[in-house]
Amino acid sequence: MWKLEQITIRLDAFEGPLDLLYHLIEKNEIDIYDIPIARLTDQYLAYLDLAEDRDMDGMSEFLVMAATLLEIKSKLLLPKPKNEAQEGPDPREELVLKLLEYKKIKEVTEDWRQREEEAALLLFKEADKAVAQLKGKKPQELEEFLQGVTMEDLYLAFRQVMDRKETKVDHVRSAFKGVPRDIFTVQEKMNYIRDMLILQPRSTFFTIFRKNADKMEKVVTFLALLELIKRKEVHIFQTTNFGEITITKYDGRDSA
């Protein structure tokens, strides 16, 4: 036998009659698919009787639901027909469907509420002043990093590197056919050029290629240089026409 606590109830604490019904079902651990209408109706009416809010505008929806529950209760109290084939639909069916739909909405709403609480705990750090300054600064064109050096100049310089005579072949070592060649990546060569510019801030185009480098290593090194130019990490320039190409690390200022 259930007992209703003698406390003052405010109906505005519930979002509507379905919310109150759902609260009673959860509180009493009622099977939503097999609602004891008589018990639920009595408890629902007791809540309304104890309600502090007597405003008819606020009570109207709850009173309509009370009438619905009483109607369902009266139908269930009527004697059942002897012939089972004459039995109509369960009077509780429509109410159960509404409660199931309300349950889905309530669960989604609760999930959103939890996400809102979690989001409220997140703090975002403001961007550093340096980042704000970079955003307001006009981006430099790639030509500024080439300092008058054209891609044709780079290609001709690279051709000179490729046309240079390779170091003499060591016939003893060349006899070992099973030794694989070193495999170089563009990223490794980019780091190699970066390190070289730290040790030698003004390097020439030819010095970035190792003396014993084979053609594949030279190609990878050249590609690494082009990538650094593309990323605007280095400056390249010539002091005279057809002169030697100089490479410097970009420090935010023009090189000359």
N, C-alpha and C positions, 0 to 999 in steps of 0.2 A: 504494500500500500504506500503510495507516494504522499508526501507532505510538502506544501508550498510554504516557503519561509515568509514570515510576516515582516516584509520590508516594503518601503515605498518604491514603486516602480515608475520610471519616467519613460514614456513611450518614444520620446525623441532619441533615446539611447539606441533604438532599433531603427533600421533604415526603412522598415515597412512591415506589414503583417507576415510576409514570407520570412523575413529575418527573425521575427519573434518565434514563428513556428519552427524554423530550422534550429534556433537556440534551444527550444524545448526538446526537440528530437535528439540533439547531441547531448544535452544535459541528462536525459533519462535513458540514453543509449537505446533508442527505439530503432527498429529495423525500418528504414524508409520505404521498403517495398511491402511491408505488412504493418501499416500504422494502426494502432488501437485508437480509433476515432473517438470513442466515448471518453477514454482517459485523456487524450490530447485536448479534446474540446473543453472538458472541465477545467483543465489546467490553464488553457488559453483564456477562458472566461474569468478565472481567478486572477490572472495577471491584469486583465482589463479592469477588474473591480478594484484592484489595489493601485491602479495607475494614478499618478499625481496629476498628469496632464488631462484636464477635462475639456479642453478646447475642442469643439465639434469638428472644426476643420481638420485638426490633427487626428481626431478619433475616427473619422468617417471610414477610412480605408480599413482600419482594424475592426470596425463594426461590420463592414461588408464581409470580411473574412469570417467573423464570428457567425454570421448568418449562414454562410456557406458550410461551415463545419456542422452547425446544427441541422442543416438540411441533409448532409451526408449521414449524420448520426441517426436521423429519423428514418432514412431509407434503409439503413442497416438493421434497424430495430423491427422493421416490418417482417411479417412471417414470410419465409421463403416458399416459392411454389413447389408443389410435390414433384412436378415434372422438371427435371434438371435442364431439359432442352428449352424451357421457357425462361430460364434465368437470364437476366440482362447483364450488361457490363458492370464491373465493379464500380460503385459510386465513388470510390477513392482514387480511381485511375487518373482523372484529370489533375487532381491535387498532387498526386505523386509525381506526375510528369513536370508540373510547375516547380516542385521542390528540387527535383533532379537538375533541372535547368538552372535554378538559382544556386545550387551547390557548385556547379561548374563555374558560374560567374564569380562566386565568392572565392573559390580556390585561386582563380586567375588574379583576382583583385589582391588577394593576400600575397601572391607571388610578386606582383608589381610593387606592393608596399614594402616588402623585404628588400627588393632591388633598390627602391628609392632610399631606404635607410642605409644600405651599403654604399650607395653613390654619395650620400651626404658625408660619409666618413673619409672620402677621398679628397686629398688636397693637391692642388696643382701649383708647381713652382713657376714663378714668373721667369720669362726668358732673361738671360744675362744681358747686361748692357752692350756687350760686344756683338751679340746676336742681333739686338735691335739696331745697332749702328750698321751692321752688314745689310739688314733688310732695307734700310733707308739709302744705302749706297748704290749708285748706278753700276750695274754689272759691266766689267771690262770686256771689250771685244777680244777675240782670239788674236787679231792682228797686232794688238798691243804687246802680246807676249812673244810674237815672232820678231819684233823690232826690225822690220824691213826685210827679213829673210823670207824668201818665198819657198813654196813646197818644191819648186824646181831646183832651187839651190840645195835643199836637203837631199833630193834625189841624186843630184850630181855628186855631192859629197859621199853619199852612200855607195854610189857606183865606184868611186875611187877606192873606198874601203874594200869592196868586193873584188876589184881588179888587182889589188896588191898581191904580190907573190906570197904564197903560203910558206911557212917555215919548212925547212928541209925535212923530208920524211925519215923517220928512224926505222930502217928496214928490219931491225931486230924486233921492235915493238909491233910493227905492222904485220908481222908473221902470226900474231895471236888474233885469229879471226873471230874467236868466240867472245872477246871483250866488248860489251855493248858501249855505245857512245853515251856521253852524259846528256841527259834530257833537260833542257832549260825551259822555264816558263816565263811568260811576259811579266808576271808578278814578281818573280825572283829577280829579273833584270831591272825592274823598276826600283826595287829595294837596293840593288847594286848601285844604280845611278844616284839614288838619294844618298847612300853612304859615301859615295865618291865626292859628291858636292859638299858634304860636311867636312871631309878631309881637305878637299881642294875646291873652294867656293867658285873659282873660275876655271872650268875645265873646257878643253877643246873637244870638238866633235870626234876627232880620231882617238882621243884618249879613253873614251867610254868603251871601246872595243878591245878585248884582250888580244895580246899578240898571237897567242896560239889558238885563237878561236877559229872554228871551222865555219863554213858558210851558214849552216843552220843557226849556230849561236849568234852570228852577226845579224841575221834576219830578225831573230827574236829580240836582240838588243835594240835594233832600229825600231821595231814595233813598240818596245817599252818606252823609248824616247818619245815617239809620237803620242803614246797614251798619256805621258806626263805633260806634254804640251797641251793636249786636249783637256786635261784636268786643270790646266793653268797652274801647275806646280813649278814650272821652270820657265826662264827667259832664254831665248837664243838670239844672237845678233852677230853682225859682221862689222868690223871697224872700217874696212875698205871693200870696194867691189871685188868679187871673186876671192876675197880674203878668207882666212880661216874662220870657221864658225865657232863662237864661244857660247858655252852653256853655263848659266848661273841659276841658283835656286831663287824662286820668286819670294820676295820678302815684303810685298805690298808696295814697293816703290819701283820706279822705272830703273832699269839697268842700262849702263852705257859704257 
